[in-house]
Amino acid sequence: MKRLFFIPLLVLGLISCEKEDTSTDDPSGNNNNPGTSNLSNNTLIVGDSSTSLNMYSAFQATDVNTNKPYYDIFIFKDNVADRKQYLLIHLTEIPSSSKTLNWQANGSAPGDISADEFVVFPKLNDRRWYGEYTTDGWANTGTMNAVVNGGKLTLSFENIELADNFLTPNVAERKDCSAKVTFNLADLQNLDTRPVMFSLSDE
């Protein structure tokens, strides 16, 4: 079941990664390599903490910096108003077939994301985690696996190092971040400019 849900555009500088009080070892074992992920589905991991996620809001946004469209997928647990744990994904295309996406290479604005690129902003335990900016754009690297199977899209990334501040001189801590989330692909294929809320899917 889906319903319209309106939220203000998220400001890039205010977003990042979160974690919850559940300890876990690194479940991936594949060190961000393409292919099948061993992560638990609909899970966000930062360092040695993790949380489950079950809902998301998605829409086609317009980047105020470039005036170009991009997809904003805001994934959360239970209540969109509870901002202590979430995962924000920015894409410029919704994958319709299985592929490997790369961290945004040029620029830092979401409108600069190219096809087959992504950026993520997780938050866990009420702590945000950021990709780091330089004068030339992102300092981060990493890949995201997009797997399309049976009308479902699974996005996963493993051990991407993010920081507690988006400006390198202000960084006090860095942690490896991982996540795996599954969507009904049809829900993402005709998004409007108004956020719509859905449940995440089983694989």
C-alpha positions in Angstrom: 0.0 0.0 0.0 1.3 3.4 -0.8 0.3 7.0 0.0 1.6 10.4 -0.8 3.9 11.8 1.8 5.2 15.3 1.6 8.6 16.2 3.1 10.8 19.2 2.4 13.9 18.7 0.2 16.7 17.5 2.3 19.8 19.7 2.4 22.8 17.8 1.3 25.0 19.2 4.1 22.6 18.1 6.8 22.5 14.4 5.8 24.6 11.4 6.6 24.8 8.0 8.2 23.3 6.5 11.3 23.6 3.4 13.5 21.7 1.6 16.2 22.7 -0.3 19.3 22.9 -3.8 17.8 26.5 -5.2 17.5 27.5 -7.3 14.5 30.6 -8.5 12.9 31.3 -7.6 9.3 28.9 -9.9 7.5 30.0 -9.2 3.9 33.1 -11.1 3.2 33.3 -9.7 -0.3 34.9 -6.3 0.4 32.6 -4.3 -1.9 33.1 -6.6 -4.9 30.3 -7.0 -7.5 28.1 -10.0 -7.1 25.8 -11.5 -4.5 26.0 -9.8 -1.2 26.0 -11.7 2.1 24.5 -8.8 4.0 21.1 -9.2 5.7 18.4 -7.6 3.6 17.0 -4.2 4.6 19.9 -3.5 7.0 22.2 -0.6 7.6 25.6 -1.1 9.2 28.1 1.5 10.5 31.2 0.2 12.1 30.2 -2.5 14.5 26.5 -1.4 14.9 23.5 -2.1 12.7 19.8 -1.4 12.4 17.0 -2.8 10.3 15.0 -0.6 7.9 11.5 -1.2 6.6 10.1 1.9 4.8 11.1 4.5 2.3 10.0 7.7 0.7 11.1 8.4 -2.9 10.6 11.2 -5.5 12.3 12.9 -8.4 14.0 16.0 -7.1 15.6 19.0 -8.8 19.1 19.9 -7.7 19.2 23.6 -6.8 22.9 23.8 -7.8 22.6 22.4 -11.3 18.8 22.6 -12.0 19.1 18.9 -13.1 16.8 16.1 -11.8 17.9 13.2 -9.6 16.2 10.5 -7.5 16.0 10.9 -3.8 15.3 7.7 -1.9 15.0 8.2 1.9 15.0 4.8 3.7 14.0 4.6 7.4 12.6 2.5 10.2 8.9 2.7 11.2 8.5 6.5 11.3 9.8 9.0 8.8 9.8 11.7 11.5 12.3 9.7 13.6 15.6 10.9 12.1 17.9 8.9 14.4 18.5 6.2 11.8 18.1 6.3 8.0 19.8 5.8 4.7 19.6 8.4 1.9 20.5 7.3 -1.6 20.9 9.7 -4.6 20.7 8.3 -8.1 20.2 9.8 -11.5 18.6 6.6 -13.0 16.6 3.8 -11.4 18.4 0.6 -12.5 16.2 -1.6 -14.7 18.8 -4.4 -15.0 21.6 -5.7 -12.8 24.8 -3.6 -12.8 27.5 -2.1 -10.7 27.2 1.5 -9.8 30.2 3.7 -8.9 30.5 6.5 -6.3 30.0 9.9 -8.0 33.2 10.8 -9.8 32.7 14.5 -10.8 31.3 17.4 -8.8 29.5 17.1 -5.4 25.9 18.2 -6.3 23.3 15.5 -6.8 22.5 16.9 -10.2 26.1 16.0 -11.3 25.5 12.3 -10.7 26.0 10.4 -13.9 24.3 7.2 -15.1 25.7 4.2 -13.2 26.7 6.4 -10.3 25.4 6.9 -6.8 25.9 8.7 -3.5 24.7 7.6 0.0 24.2 9.4 3.3 23.6 7.0 6.2 22.7 7.9 9.8 22.8 5.5 12.8 22.6 6.0 16.5 21.7 9.6 15.8 25.2 10.1 14.2 25.5 11.2 10.6 28.2 9.9 8.3 29.3 11.8 5.2 31.3 11.4 2.0 34.2 13.8 2.2 34.5 16.8 -0.2 37.6 18.3 -1.8 37.9 21.2 -4.1 37.5 18.8 -7.0 34.4 16.9 -5.6 34.2 13.7 -3.6 37.2 12.1 -2.1 35.3 8.8 -1.6 35.3 5.7 -3.8 33.2 2.6 -3.7 30.6 0.6 -5.6 27.0 -0.3 -5.2 25.5 -3.5 -6.6 22.1 -3.2 -8.3 20.4 -6.6 -8.7 17.1 -6.8 -10.6 15.3 -10.1 -10.1 11.6 -11.0 -10.3 10.4 -7.5 -10.4 12.5 -6.4 -7.4 15.6 -4.2 -7.2 18.2 -4.8 -4.5 20.8 -2.2 -3.8 23.8 -3.1 -1.7 27.2 -1.6 -0.8 29.9 -2.8 1.6 32.6 -1.2 3.6 32.5 2.3 2.1 34.5 4.5 4.4 32.5 7.6 5.4 33.4 10.4 7.9 31.7 12.3 10.7 32.1 15.5 8.8 32.0 16.3 5.1 35.0 18.6 5.2 38.3 16.7 5.7 39.9 19.3 8.1 36.9 18.8 10.4 36.9 15.0 10.4 37.4 13.3 13.8 36.4 9.8 12.9 35.8 7.5 9.9 33.9 4.3 9.8 33.1 1.6 7.2 29.4 1.7 6.2 27.4 -1.0 4.5 23.7 -1.5 3.6 21.4 -3.7 1.6 17.8 -2.8 0.7 15.2 -4.2 -1.6 12.4 -2.4 -3.4 9.5 -3.4 -5.7 11.0 -2.1 -8.9 7.6 -0.9 -10.3 7.2 1.5 -7.3 10.4 3.3 -8.4 9.8 3.5 -12.1 7.2 6.3 -12.3 8.1 8.6 -9.5 6.8 12.1 -9.5 8.2 15.3 -8.0 6.2 14.7 -4.8 7.5 12.1 -2.3 5.6 8.8 -2.2 6.0 6.3 0.7 6.4 2.6 0.3 7.4 -0.5 2.3 10.7 -2.2 1.5 10.4 -5.7 0.1 11.8 -9.1 0.8 14.4 -10.3 -1.7 
